[in-house]
């Protein structure tokens, strides 16, 4: 089983969301079509970055790092430069 850490971006609201899942397609669908949750108000979402891990503990560690201050700086700098998705 693989575990995925993902980053979503709402272009309309210039918001990012960092999450972890075992089923990215199902989770992505929930973010964009589910009836409740934090991500509801910032729809639509685009997946702008994914990382795969063999263990749940590795994935949770990476998710926690990305949710911190340095991780968010890395996201803004790297995803803006590499993909042009996120404004600086």
C-alpha beads as a LAMMPS data file, in Angstrom:
LAMMPS data file: protein, C-alpha beads

88 atoms
87 bonds

1 atom types
1 bond types

-500.0 500.0 xlo xhi
-500.0 500.0 ylo yhi
-500.0 500.0 zlo zhi

Masses

1 110.0

Atoms # bond

1 1 1 0.000 0.000 0.000
2 1 1 1.233 3.484 -0.821
3 1 1 0.543 6.648 1.095
4 1 1 0.293 10.032 -0.573
5 1 1 1.005 13.529 0.690
6 1 1 -0.653 16.026 -1.601
7 1 1 -0.947 19.760 -2.045
8 1 1 -4.088 21.338 -3.424
9 1 1 -4.362 24.899 -4.681
10 1 1 -7.432 27.061 -5.118
11 1 1 -6.568 29.564 -7.837
12 1 1 -9.712 31.597 -7.194
13 1 1 -8.826 32.138 -3.524
14 1 1 -5.036 31.621 -3.704
15 1 1 -5.250 29.087 -0.889
16 1 1 -3.291 25.899 -0.414
17 1 1 -4.292 22.736 1.385
18 1 1 -1.898 20.000 2.470
19 1 1 -3.186 16.518 3.133
20 1 1 -2.396 12.847 3.430
21 1 1 -4.348 9.867 2.099
22 1 1 -4.225 6.293 0.879
23 1 1 -6.576 7.049 -2.046
24 1 1 -5.802 10.348 -3.790
25 1 1 -8.577 10.131 -6.381
26 1 1 -11.278 9.541 -3.786
27 1 1 -9.887 12.247 -1.490
28 1 1 -9.594 14.775 -4.338
29 1 1 -13.214 14.110 -5.279
30 1 1 -14.259 14.716 -1.658
31 1 1 -12.432 18.054 -1.531
32 1 1 -14.231 19.259 -4.655
33 1 1 -17.656 17.633 -4.195
34 1 1 -18.068 16.573 -0.563
35 1 1 -20.882 18.148 1.484
36 1 1 -18.770 19.575 4.312
37 1 1 -15.297 20.412 5.545
38 1 1 -12.694 23.175 5.514
39 1 1 -12.029 22.881 1.790
40 1 1 -15.688 23.482 0.866
41 1 1 -15.377 27.294 0.799
42 1 1 -12.285 27.409 -1.419
43 1 1 -13.446 25.254 -4.327
44 1 1 -12.447 24.395 -6.979
45 1 1 -9.160 22.719 -6.040
46 1 1 -6.315 21.563 -8.271
47 1 1 -3.717 18.973 -7.279
48 1 1 -0.364 20.726 -7.734
49 1 1 2.034 18.357 -5.969
50 1 1 2.097 14.726 -4.793
51 1 1 4.675 12.623 -2.980
52 1 1 4.407 8.868 -2.463
53 1 1 5.582 6.990 0.617
54 1 1 5.766 3.328 1.526
55 1 1 4.892 3.861 5.185
56 1 1 2.184 5.836 6.904
57 1 1 4.671 7.248 9.406
58 1 1 6.883 8.681 6.623
59 1 1 3.880 10.286 4.956
60 1 1 2.603 11.818 8.188
61 1 1 6.072 13.172 8.957
62 1 1 6.255 14.867 5.523
63 1 1 2.713 16.243 5.854
64 1 1 3.560 17.762 9.231
65 1 1 6.750 19.309 7.832
66 1 1 4.892 20.871 4.878
67 1 1 2.206 22.295 7.172
68 1 1 4.839 24.151 9.204
69 1 1 6.250 27.569 8.393
70 1 1 9.309 26.362 6.514
71 1 1 7.225 23.868 4.562
72 1 1 4.799 26.559 3.434
73 1 1 7.700 28.737 2.331
74 1 1 9.088 25.779 0.347
75 1 1 5.677 25.263 -1.261
76 1 1 5.283 28.900 -2.312
77 1 1 8.839 29.170 -3.659
78 1 1 9.098 25.806 -5.426
79 1 1 5.631 25.361 -6.829
80 1 1 5.570 28.921 -8.124
81 1 1 8.951 28.472 -9.835
82 1 1 8.400 24.938 -11.114
83 1 1 4.765 24.965 -12.109
84 1 1 3.670 28.589 -11.995
85 1 1 0.535 27.592 -10.113
86 1 1 0.910 29.457 -6.851
87 1 1 1.460 33.185 -6.632
88 1 1 4.414 34.374 -4.574

Bonds

1 1 1 2
2 1 2 3
3 1 3 4
4 1 4 5
5 1 5 6
6 1 6 7
7 1 7 8
8 1 8 9
9 1 9 10
10 1 10 11
11 1 11 12
12 1 12 13
13 1 13 14
14 1 14 15
15 1 15 16
16 1 16 17
17 1 17 18
18 1 18 19
19 1 19 20
20 1 20 21
21 1 21 22
22 1 22 23
23 1 23 24
24 1 24 25
25 1 25 26
26 1 26 27
27 1 27 28
28 1 28 29
29 1 29 30
30 1 30 31
31 1 31 32
32 1 32 33
33 1 33 34
34 1 34 35
35 1 35 36
36 1 36 37
37 1 37 38
38 1 38 39
39 1 39 40
40 1 40 41
41 1 41 42
42 1 42 43
43 1 43 44
44 1 44 45
45 1 45 46
46 1 46 47
47 1 47 48
48 1 48 49
49 1 49 50
50 1 50 51
51 1 51 52
52 1 52 53
53 1 53 54
54 1 54 55
55 1 55 56
56 1 56 57
57 1 57 58
58 1 58 59
59 1 59 60
60 1 60 61
61 1 61 62
62 1 62 63
63 1 63 64
64 1 64 65
65 1 65 66
66 1 66 67
67 1 67 68
68 1 68 69
69 1 69 70
70 1 70 71
71 1 71 72
72 1 72 73
73 1 73 74
74 1 74 75
75 1 75 76
76 1 76 77
77 1 77 78
78 1 78 79
79 1 79 80
80 1 80 81
81 1 81 82
82 1 82 83
83 1 83 84
84 1 84 85
85 1 85 86
86 1 86 87
87 1 87 88
